[in-house]
Amino acid sequence: MNTKSILLKSRPQGMPTEENFESREERLPPLEEGQVLLKALYISVDPYMRGRMSEGESYVAPYNLNEPIAGGVVAEVVESRHERYSKGAVVLGNLPWQTYSISNGKGLSQLDPHLAPLSYHLGILGMPGLTAYCGLLYIGQPKEGETVVVSGAAGAVGTVVGQIAKLKGCRVVGIAGSDEKIDYLLNDLGFDEGINYKTTQNMREAIAAACPNGVDIYFDNVGGEISDAVYARLNKFARIAICGQIAHYNATSRPTGPRVEPILLTKSALMKGFIVGDYAAHFGEAAQELAAWVKAGKLQYEEHVVEGFDNLPQAFFGLFKGENTGKLFVKVAEYGQ
């Protein structure tokens, strides 16, 4: 069996380019006892992957050069010598960017193909949905009537954060990068206010107008000047969940912004960074409640699908250009074909 792979050829300086990636085709060895042959169906692209392309200490090890990039993949078992996985089973795992790969089964979760569309397990029922749920509910601790601001609000995490906040009775303000995204947040997802940061001349004034009673919870996916503007409107006992800092991921130097400590002090505010794995003990209950909300039509979900394995790098670049609304992933193959 031949497989196509996409490897990290060199570490990006700033925004990644095609030159940082390399495509390769090779023949896989025969399966050994305890292994499965997997066919990639859907491959996730996520902002955190940019951090793994750089050297340096982080919450997860950097990718090795000249090896396939890895991330969330929904795959089909096409051949098995493993007692737990039969041919035709569908699994979710942290797998390489390959059309076909061999696994020993460790770290794989078997999926029910009838529970929900398989791609949902990369989005609202997977890491982004769990991130939104745990970050908002365990750090933000929303209370009815509070004001919640979400940056990166039209992304895979932000769309879910805002909707859960609305389910909890909050007033929700979303910040995104196009009028189309703002319309989607307001008209489809039920956000109360939206701010297009690309066309807004003064973010502090815009946030003040959208949040006349101040900000009680800030779910930060972006960082940078947008966050600086939100901090100026924090209420007493505000909670800030730091989920992502996409504004800085391609920076070649560390920017200097306002010193946030005096604000946190005078407002008795909490700022907490988190990785979704910190809340692994809650994943079961979170997944059940997310699935129930989706089934009941209380959570709307948008997918941005890019077709074709070879388009993985371009799909990844699209994250940093703001091209996606909702969860971005690449469809590689059809299940059962």
C-alpha positions in Angstrom: 0.0 0.0 0.0 1.4 3.4 -1.0 0.7 6.5 1.1 1.2 10.2 0.5 2.6 12.3 3.3 3.1 16.0 4.0 6.2 16.7 6.1 7.6 19.7 7.9 10.6 20.6 5.7 11.8 23.7 7.6 10.7 25.8 10.5 8.7 28.9 9.5 9.9 32.4 10.2 6.7 34.3 10.5 3.8 33.2 8.4 4.3 29.6 7.1 4.7 29.2 3.3 4.7 26.3 0.9 8.5 26.1 1.2 8.1 24.9 4.8 6.3 21.8 3.6 7.3 18.8 1.5 5.1 16.1 -0.1 6.3 12.5 -0.3 5.0 9.2 -1.5 6.2 5.9 -0.1 5.2 2.3 0.3 4.0 1.2 3.8 5.4 -2.1 5.2 3.0 -5.1 5.8 1.0 -5.0 9.0 2.4 -6.7 12.1 0.4 -8.3 14.8 -1.3 -5.7 16.9 -1.4 -3.1 14.2 -4.1 -1.5 12.0 -4.0 0.2 8.6 -5.9 3.4 8.6 -7.3 5.5 5.7 -7.6 9.2 6.5 -11.1 10.5 6.0 -11.0 14.0 7.6 -7.9 15.8 8.8 -8.1 18.8 11.2 -6.1 22.0 10.8 -5.8 24.0 14.0 -4.0 27.2 15.1 -2.0 25.4 17.8 -0.1 23.5 15.0 1.8 26.8 14.2 3.4 26.7 17.6 4.5 23.1 17.1 6.3 24.1 13.9 8.7 26.3 16.0 11.4 25.2 18.3 11.2 26.0 21.9 9.4 24.9 25.1 5.7 24.8 25.0 2.8 22.7 26.3 3.4 20.2 23.5 6.6 19.0 21.8 7.5 20.7 18.5 7.2 18.7 15.3 10.4 17.1 14.0 11.8 18.2 10.7 11.4 15.8 7.8 8.6 14.0 9.5 4.9 14.1 8.8 2.9 16.8 10.6 0.3 15.2 13.0 -3.0 16.3 14.3 -6.6 15.2 14.8 -7.7 12.7 12.1 -10.9 10.7 11.6 -9.8 7.5 9.9 -11.3 4.2 8.7 -9.7 0.8 9.5 -9.1 -0.8 6.1 -7.0 -3.7 7.4 -6.6 -5.0 11.0 -4.3 -7.3 12.9 -5.5 -5.8 16.2 -8.0 -7.5 18.5 -9.9 -4.3 19.3 -10.4 -2.8 15.8 -12.1 -4.6 13.0 -12.1 -3.7 9.3 -14.6 -0.9 8.7 -14.3 0.6 12.1 -14.0 4.4 12.3 -11.5 5.9 14.8 -10.3 9.3 16.0 -6.7 9.9 16.9 -3.6 12.1 16.7 -2.3 10.8 13.4 0.2 11.9 10.8 -0.8 13.9 7.7 -0.9 10.8 5.5 -3.5 9.3 3.2 -2.8 5.9 4.8 -1.0 5.2 8.1 -0.2 2.3 10.4 -1.1 2.4 14.1 -0.6 0.2 17.1 -4.0 1.3 18.4 -2.7 3.5 21.2 -4.5 6.8 21.6 -7.3 5.8 19.2 -11.0 6.3 20.0 -13.6 4.3 18.2 -16.5 6.3 16.8 -20.1 5.5 16.2 -20.7 6.4 12.5 -24.4 6.7 13.2 -24.2 9.1 16.2 -23.4 12.2 14.2 -21.6 13.2 11.0 -18.0 11.8 11.4 -16.4 15.2 10.8 -18.3 16.5 14.0 -15.7 14.6 16.1 -13.1 17.1 14.9 -15.2 20.0 15.8 -18.2 20.5 18.0 -18.0 17.0 19.5 -14.2 17.0 19.5 -11.4 19.2 20.7 -12.9 22.6 19.7 -16.2 21.9 21.3 -14.6 20.5 24.5 -12.3 23.6 24.6 -15.3 25.9 24.4 -17.3 24.1 27.0 -14.5 23.6 29.6 -13.0 27.1 29.1 -16.2 28.9 29.4 -17.9 26.9 32.1 -15.0 26.1 34.4 -13.0 29.3 34.0 -15.6 31.8 32.9 -18.4 30.4 35.2 -21.1 32.4 33.4 -24.1 33.7 35.4 -27.4 34.9 33.9 -27.3 38.5 32.8 -23.5 38.8 32.5 -21.7 40.1 29.5 -19.4 37.7 27.6 -17.0 38.9 24.9 -15.5 36.3 22.5 -12.6 37.1 20.2 -12.1 34.9 17.2 -15.9 34.5 17.6 -16.5 33.0 14.1 -14.0 30.2 14.5 -14.5 26.6 15.6 -14.2 27.4 19.3 -15.6 30.9 19.4 -18.9 29.9 17.8 -19.6 27.3 20.4 -18.5 29.6 23.3 -21.0 32.2 22.3 -23.9 29.8 21.9 -23.2 28.2 25.3 -23.0 31.6 26.9 -26.4 32.4 25.4 -27.8 29.1 26.8 -26.6 30.3 30.2 -28.5 33.5 29.9 -25.6 35.9 29.1 -25.3 38.8 26.8 -22.8 37.9 24.1 -20.5 40.1 22.0 -18.5 38.5 19.2 -15.4 39.9 17.5 -14.6 38.6 14.0 -12.9 39.8 10.8 -15.7 40.3 8.2 -19.2 41.6 7.8 -20.3 38.2 6.6 -19.0 36.6 9.8 -20.7 39.2 12.0 -24.0 38.6 10.2 -23.6 34.9 10.8 -22.9 35.5 14.5 -25.9 37.8 14.9 -28.5 36.2 12.6 -27.7 32.5 12.8 -26.1 32.0 16.2 -28.0 34.6 18.2 -25.1 36.8 19.4 -26.3 40.1 20.8 -23.6 42.3 19.2 -20.8 41.9 16.7 -17.6 43.9 16.0 -15.7 43.6 12.7 -12.2 44.4 14.0 -10.9 44.9 10.4 -13.2 47.8 9.7 -13.3 49.3 13.2 -11.2 52.4 13.7 -11.2 52.4 17.5 -11.7 49.1 19.2 -11.9 50.6 22.7 -14.8 52.8 21.6 -16.5 49.9 19.8 -16.3 47.6 22.8 -17.5 50.3 25.1 -20.5 50.8 22.8 -21.2 47.1 22.6 -20.7 46.5 26.3 -22.4 49.4 28.1 -22.4 47.5 31.3 -18.8 46.4 31.0 -17.3 42.9 30.5 -17.7 40.1 33.0 -16.2 37.3 30.9 -13.6 37.5 28.1 -12.9 34.3 26.1 -9.7 35.2 24.3 -8.7 33.3 21.2 -6.7 36.1 19.7 -4.7 38.3 22.0 -3.0 41.5 20.7 -4.6 44.9 20.4 -8.1 43.4 20.5 -7.5 42.0 24.0 -5.9 45.3 25.1 -9.2 47.0 24.2 -11.3 44.5 26.1 -9.2 44.8 29.3 -10.2 48.5 29.5 -13.9 47.5 30.0 -13.5 44.7 32.5 -15.9 44.7 35.5 -15.1 43.9 39.1 -14.4 40.2 39.5 -14.2 39.6 35.7 -12.9 36.3 34.4 -10.6 35.9 31.4 -10.0 32.5 29.8 -6.9 32.6 27.6 -7.5 29.9 25.0 -5.4 31.1 22.0 -3.2 34.0 20.9 -3.4 33.7 17.1 -2.4 37.3 16.7 1.1 36.4 17.9 1.6 32.9 16.4 3.5 34.2 13.4 5.3 37.0 15.2 9.1 37.0 14.9 9.5 39.0 18.1 7.5 39.4 21.3 5.3 42.5 21.1 5.0 44.8 24.1 1.5 45.8 25.1 -0.3 47.4 28.1 0.8 46.0 31.5 -2.3 44.0 32.4 -1.5 43.5 36.1 -2.8 46.8 37.4 -6.1 46.1 35.7 -6.4 42.6 37.2 -5.5 44.0 40.6 -7.9 46.9 40.7 -10.7 44.8 39.2 -10.0 41.7 41.3 -10.1 39.9 38.0 -9.0 36.3 37.2 -6.9 35.6 34.1 -6.2 31.9 33.4 -4.6 30.3 30.5 -5.6 26.7 29.7 -5.1 23.7 27.5 -8.2 21.6 26.9 -6.4 18.5 28.2 -6.3 20.2 31.6 -10.0 19.3 31.9 -9.8 15.7 30.6 -11.6 14.4 33.7 -14.7 16.4 32.5 -14.6 15.3 28.9 -17.3 12.6 29.3 -19.9 14.9 30.8 -19.0 17.7 28.4 -19.3 15.5 25.3 -22.7 14.2 26.5 -24.1 17.7 27.1 -22.7 19.0 23.8 -24.2 16.1 21.9 -27.6 16.7 23.6 -27.6 20.4 22.7 -26.7 19.6 19.1 -29.4 16.9 18.9 -32.0 19.3 20.4 -31.0 22.0 17.9 -29.7 24.3 20.7 -26.2 24.5 19.2 -25.7 25.4 15.5 -22.5 24.3 13.9 -20.7 25.4 10.8 -18.0 23.6 8.9 -15.5 24.9 6.4 -14.5 22.0 4.3 -11.4 21.9 2.0 -11.4 19.0 -0.5 -8.2 17.0 -1.2 -5.2 15.8 0.8 -2.8 18.0 -1.3 -4.6 21.1 -0.1 -3.7 20.6 3.6 -1.0 23.4 3.6 -3.3 25.9 1.9 -6.1 25.0 4.4 -3.7 25.6 7.2 -2.6 29.0 5.9 -6.3 29.9 5.7 -6.6 29.9 9.5 -4.3 32.9 9.7 -6.0 34.7 6.9 -9.4 34.5 8.5 -10.8 32.5 5.6 -12.9 30.1 7.7 -16.2 30.4 9.5 -16.6 27.5 11.9 -14.4 24.4 12.0 -11.8 24.1 9.2 -10.8 20.6 8.1 -9.7 18.8 4.9 -11.8 16.0 3.5 -9.5 13.3 2.2 -11.8 10.3 1.4 -15.3 9.0 1.8 -16.1 6.5 4.5 -16.7 3.0 3.1 -15.4 3.7 -0.3 
